[in-house]
Every structure is written in C-alpha cells, then in structure tokens.
C-alpha cells in the first residue's frame, strides 16, 4: 500500500495491529460526500466506486479502487470532509485506520508522512490529467485512456486483460466525460473489432480487453 511503502516488516506489523478489518457486501456505502472524515481506508480484496454529486444532483463516477489501494486518507489532513461517496461494487474486505491511529503511526514513522505527500501529489496530477483529457481529447481517446487506466491495475492472461471491477457503461461514460449513448456506441464498435468483450449480469459487466495495442494507439492518437 502506497502510504506504507518502504516500511520494514516490524513497522508494517505495527501498522496492521492498529487497523480494523471487516468484510463488506456488494453495494455497501463506506462513506458519503460531506461526511466527517474519520478513517483512512484500504482494500484487501474487492472493488469500490468513488463518485461525486454534481451541481445538477447527478452522481458521477470519479475512479475505482481495487485490492491493495488506499482511499479517504487525504481529507483527514485537509478540510476533514469526504469529498465523494464510496460504495462497494463487489463483495470486499476493507481495512481502515482511525484518524488517531494514523496520526500516531505518522509520529512514530516519518516515512508515512513523506508517502502521504506523494499520494496527494499523485491525486492532483490525476485530476489535472482528467481535466486536460476532457477539454482537449476526442471521446474515443478519453474512453480508451479510461480503459487503459483500469487495465493497468488488472491481471492479464492468455484470454486478455480482465478488468478488476464490474462496470456499467454509464460508469465508463462518466469516467471518460461523455454521454451514455456515445460510450455505448463506441464500446459496441470496439467489441465488433475484437478489441474487447463484456459479460455479466445485473447491469454491471466484466470487461476483458483483448487488444491493448489498439486501445493504446487510439489513446495516443493526436498527441504530440
């Protein structure tokens, strides 16, 4: 986990001893936008959808959290309010630390504070990249980049790279800043070309990417 990178075995044991671990069913809210930030969260398994309610009252997917990733730590050290909703999209095992426990760990292990600065910087860069994509990239480029970001955090096999998260086409539309109609039409065209396939029930599909090279070429098209 990025917040605890470079800690030795003994220090990591202390980190885990301070943690709370629980199993969380699919579709369980972990926190809501505007709630007081009380914990730093991470996933041992499963998936979490991070979404935000916009000015029109609609929820928009911002990112998906997978196994080994942390979330909800930055608000503890900024305005102390969660800026978005977090809800499981699969049965998950969550690990979390109270604010008091995390602050104590930071005081004992300064490397955690340095890692936190890195985490905050990376999040800011991700936001800047997404804004640049929305303002300068074509829909196909944005959608390809969204899929590639998800694929980079998933496992590849001979059959392709199965994305770690069950997704709706609406999720992908929101992640790439386009409409559901446009995202659905584009994904259907890419399925016909054999670039990807999808399957699943209850509205969420497990997407498998079969041609990373084609998606990469689409994502890079028009870049200098």
C-alpha positions in Angstrom: 0.0 0.0 0.0 1.4 3.3 -1.1 1.0 5.1 2.2 3.2 2.5 4.0 5.8 2.0 1.2 9.4 1.4 2.4 8.4 0.4 6.0 10.2 -2.7 7.3 8.5 -5.9 8.4 8.3 -4.9 12.1 6.8 -1.4 11.3 4.3 -3.0 8.9 3.2 -5.4 11.7 2.6 -2.3 13.9 0.5 -0.7 11.1 -1.6 -3.8 10.8 -2.1 -4.1 14.5 -3.6 -0.6 14.5 -6.0 -1.5 11.7 -9.7 -2.5 11.7 -10.6 -5.2 9.2 -14.1 -6.1 8.0 -15.9 -7.9 5.3 -18.3 -5.7 3.3 -21.1 -6.9 1.0 -21.5 -5.5 -2.5 -23.4 -2.2 -2.8 -22.5 -1.1 0.8 -21.8 2.6 1.3 -18.5 3.2 3.1 -18.9 6.9 3.4 -20.9 9.7 1.8 -19.9 13.0 0.3 -19.8 15.7 3.0 -19.5 13.2 5.9 -16.8 14.0 8.5 -13.6 12.1 7.6 -12.9 9.6 10.4 -10.9 6.9 8.8 -8.2 6.2 6.2 -9.4 3.2 4.1 -7.8 0.5 2.0 -9.0 -2.7 0.2 -7.6 -6.1 0.7 -10.0 -7.5 -1.9 -13.0 -6.4 -3.9 -13.7 -3.0 -5.5 -15.1 0.4 -4.5 -16.7 3.1 -6.7 -15.8 6.6 -5.9 -18.4 9.1 -7.1 -19.4 12.7 -6.6 -22.7 14.5 -6.8 -22.5 17.4 -9.2 -24.4 20.7 -9.2 -27.3 19.2 -11.1 -27.7 16.5 -8.4 -26.4 13.6 -10.6 -23.8 11.2 -9.4 -20.6 11.0 -11.5 -18.0 8.2 -11.2 -14.5 9.6 -10.5 -12.4 6.4 -10.1 -12.5 2.8 -9.0 -10.4 1.4 -6.1 -9.0 -2.1 -6.2 -7.2 -4.5 -3.9 -4.1 -3.0 -2.3 -5.2 0.6 -3.0 -5.9 3.2 -0.3 -8.6 5.9 -0.3 -10.1 8.5 2.0 -6.8 9.5 3.6 -6.4 13.0 2.2 -9.5 14.6 3.8 -8.1 13.7 7.2 -5.4 16.3 6.6 -7.3 18.9 4.6 -10.9 20.0 5.2 -11.8 16.9 7.2 -14.8 16.1 5.0 -15.1 13.3 2.5 -15.4 15.0 -1.0 -17.1 12.0 -2.6 -19.2 8.8 -2.0 -17.5 5.4 -1.7 -19.6 2.3 -2.3 -18.5 -1.3 -2.9 -19.2 -2.8 -6.3 -18.3 -6.3 -5.2 -18.0 -8.2 -2.0 -14.9 -6.7 -0.4 -12.6 -6.9 2.5 -11.8 -3.4 3.8 -9.1 -2.3 6.2 -9.2 1.1 7.9 -7.4 3.2 10.5 -8.9 5.8 12.7 -7.5 9.3 12.4 -5.9 9.0 15.9 -4.2 5.7 15.0 -2.9 7.1 11.7 -1.6 10.3 13.3 0.2 8.1 15.9 1.7 6.0 13.2 2.9 9.1 11.4 4.5 10.4 14.5 6.4 7.2 15.0 7.3 6.6 11.3 8.0 9.9 9.4 8.3 7.9 6.1 4.5 7.7 6.2 4.2 11.5 6.1 6.5 11.6 3.1 4.4 8.9 1.4 1.3 10.9 2.1 2.8 13.9 0.3 3.4 11.7 -2.7 -0.1 10.4 -2.6 -1.6 13.9 -2.5 0.7 15.0 -5.4 -0.3 11.9 -7.5 -4.0 12.6 -6.9 -3.6 16.2 -8.0 -1.8 15.1 -11.2 -4.6 12.6 -11.9 -7.2 15.4 -11.6 -5.1 17.6 -14.0 -4.8 14.8 -16.5 -8.5 14.1 -16.4 -9.3 17.8 -16.9 -6.9 18.1 -19.8 -8.4 15.0 -21.4 -12.0 16.4 -21.2 -11.0 19.7 -22.7 -8.7 18.6 -25.4 -9.3 14.9 -26.2 -11.8 13.3 -28.5 -14.4 10.9 -26.9 -12.6 7.8 -28.4 -9.3 8.9 -26.9 -10.8 9.6 -23.5 -12.7 6.3 -23.4 -9.5 4.4 -24.5 -7.5 6.1 -21.8 -10.1 5.2 -19.1 -10.0 1.6 -20.1 -6.2 1.5 -20.2 -6.0 3.0 -16.7 -8.3 0.3 -15.5 -6.4 -2.4 -17.4 -3.1 -1.3 -15.9 -4.5 -2.3 -12.5 -5.8 -5.6 -13.6 -4.3 -9.0 -14.4 -3.5 -10.2 -17.9 -4.0 -13.8 -19.1 -3.9 -15.6 -22.4 -7.5 -14.6 -22.9 -6.8 -10.9 -22.4 -6.8 -8.4 -19.5 -10.0 -8.8 -17.5 -10.7 -5.6 -15.7 -10.7 -6.0 -11.9 -14.0 -4.1 -11.5 -17.6 -4.9 -12.7 -18.6 -1.8 -14.6 -21.7 -0.4 -16.2 -21.4 1.5 -19.5 -22.6 4.6 -17.5 -19.6 4.2 -15.3 -17.3 4.3 -18.3 -19.2 7.2 -19.8 -18.7 9.2 -16.6 -15.0 8.2 -16.3 -14.4 9.5 -19.8 -16.6 12.6 -19.6 -19.1 11.6 -22.3 -22.7 10.5 -22.6 -24.0 7.0 -22.1 -25.2 6.9 -25.7 -21.8 7.8 -27.1 -19.9 5.4 -24.8 -22.3 2.5 -25.6 -21.9 3.1 -29.3 -18.1 3.3 -29.1 -17.8 0.2 -26.9 -20.1 -1.7 -29.2 -17.9 -0.8 -32.2 -14.8 -1.9 -30.4 -16.4 -5.2 -29.4 -17.1 -5.8 -33.1 -13.4 -5.1 -33.9 -12.4 -7.7 -31.2 -10.7 -5.1 -29.1 -12.7 -6.1 -26.0 -15.6 -8.2 -24.8 -18.0 -7.9 -21.9 -20.3 -10.2 -20.0 -22.1 -10.1 -16.7 -25.5 -9.6 -15.1 -27.4 -7.1 -13.1 -26.2 -4.2 -15.2 -22.5 -4.5 -14.4 -20.2 -6.2 -16.9 -16.8 -7.8 -16.5 -14.9 -6.3 -19.4 -11.9 -8.1 -20.9 -9.5 -6.1 -23.1 -8.1 -8.3 -26.0 -6.2 -5.7 -27.9 -4.2 -3.4 -25.7 -2.1 -2.2 -28.6 -5.2 -1.0 -30.5 -6.5 0.9 -27.4 -3.1 2.4 -26.8 -3.0 3.6 -30.4 -6.4 5.1 -30.0 -5.5 6.8 -26.8 -2.3 8.3 -28.2 -3.9 9.5 -31.4 -3.4 13.2 -31.8 -0.9 13.5 -29.0 2.3 15.4 -29.8 
